[in-house]
Structures are given as C-alpha cells and as structure tokens.
C-alpha cells in the first residue's frame, strides 16, 4: 500500500519530509505535480498537488494517521522536532510493547512513528488475537 497525501506545495513538502523525517525522493512527476518518496527500506508515500477535489487536511479535523515503523523513535522525534514538526504526542512506551510518537507535518498530516520494544501477548494488555 502506498498512501497519496495532498500538499499545497509539493516541492516544499518533499524538502520538509526529507529534512524532518529522513525520507528520500525516488520519482518526480512534473516540477510540482507529484513525487514518490522512499520511507526506510521498502516503504513509500506519494506527495501530490492540490487539484480538483484533492485538498490537504484542514485544521481541527483528523481524517488519517500514517503509521511508520522505525528502529529508533527517539531519533526520529528529535530530528522532526528540530525541523519544526508539531508534536502531538511525545515518545511514549505502551503496554503492548511499542514506543511511539505522533507528529504533524507542514501540510497538517499526522504521522505516528513506532518501534517495537518487545513482543507482548495481546491478552496481557486486553487485546484479542484474531486469525484471519
């Protein structure tokens, strides 16, 4: 799955996502139309321009959160904060074995960066494993 996120300025978004989150531009379509960015070894996101019904998030409304698995949440958090990311949740350890933080980028998109600290049986924290 590759999410397509809308930004008012594609080039500014690419520069910011590179500086703040360490993503890397892989493919550019037009100067300001779209860009595919690499996230880690095998993840990706498409940064798209505002066009027709495509609009960036609006303040006060959360329609999505992009969850990205990383090796070091604290390092990602420090880098993003230094680049001006809005902190929605400081790095926090959860009983289900994850440490994560939530940040807002320059376009209003919410990103949840998470790292697995330990494998925890869902029954230990109130979850239910479902075979599908």
N, C-alpha and C positions, 0 to 999 in steps of 0.2 A: 504494500500500500504506500502510495506517495501522496501526501496531502498537498493541495494547492491553496496557498494563502495569498490574499489580496492586500496590496500595499499601495498607497497613493504615489510613491516614488520608488520604483523597482531598484534603480541603481543605489539610492541611499539605503534601502533595505538590505541589499546584498553587502554593501560595505559594513553596515552595522552588524548584521548577523555573523560576518566574518570576524570582526573585531571583538564582539561581545561573547559569542558562543563558539567560535573556532570553526564554523562551517566553512566549506570551500566551494567556490563556484565551479561547476562542471560543464555547464552548457548555457550559452546566451542566445536568445532568440530576439533579434532586433535590439536596439540600444536600450529601450525602456519598456519592452513588451513582457518578456518572461525570462526567468533564469532558473535553471535546476541547480540546487546546491547539495553537496555531499555532506552527510552527517555521520561522522565516525567511519567505520569500515564499510558498512553496507546500507546505511540509511540515506534518505533523500527527502527534500522538500522542494516544491516549485513555488517561486516567488512570482506573482502575477500582477499585472497592472489593473487599475480601476477601469472597467469597461462595461457598458450596458448595465446589467443587473449586478455585476460583481462590485462589491463595496468592502472596504476594510471594516473591522469591528468598530462599534460605537461605544463611547464611554458609558459605563453603568450596565452594560449587557454582556454577559459571558455566554457565548454560543459554542465554544470549544476550548479544549486544552490539549496541547500536543505534548505527549509524554515521551521523553528521550532517556534511554538507559545509558549511563555513563560509568566510567571507572572511578571517578573522584568528584562527588557532588560539591565538596567544599572548594575545590579548584575552579570548577565551572562557575559557581556562585561568585567567588571573588573576582574572576575575570569579567563576568557580566555586570556586576555592580560597579566595577571601575569604569566600564564603558557606558554607564548610565541606565542600565536596566532598572525598571521599577520593581522593588521587592514586594511580592505578595505573601510569601512565606519563607522565612529563614530556613537554612538546612535543619531538618528535624528527623530524628530516628523514630520509626514506628514499630509497634509490636509485631507486625507481620514480616519484619526482617529487612525493611527498606529504609534508606535515608534519602530524603528528597527535599527539594526547594522549588518554589514556584515564582516565576519572574514574568514581567510584562515587557514586550519589546517595543520599539519605537512606533510600530503600527497598531499597538493595542492587543496583539495576540498574546495569549497566556501559554507559557512553557513550563512543564513540570519535569525537572531533571531528577533522575532517581538512580541510586546504586543499590545493589543487593548486598547486604551485610552478612546475612545468614539465611539458610533455608528453614522456614518455620511451617510446621503443620498447620493448615488453616483452622483446624479445630481448637488450637491453642489461643487464637485471638477472636474466635466467634464466626469464622468463615466456614463454608461448606464446599469441599472439593466435589465437582460435578464432572463425570466422564461424559464426553460428547462425542 
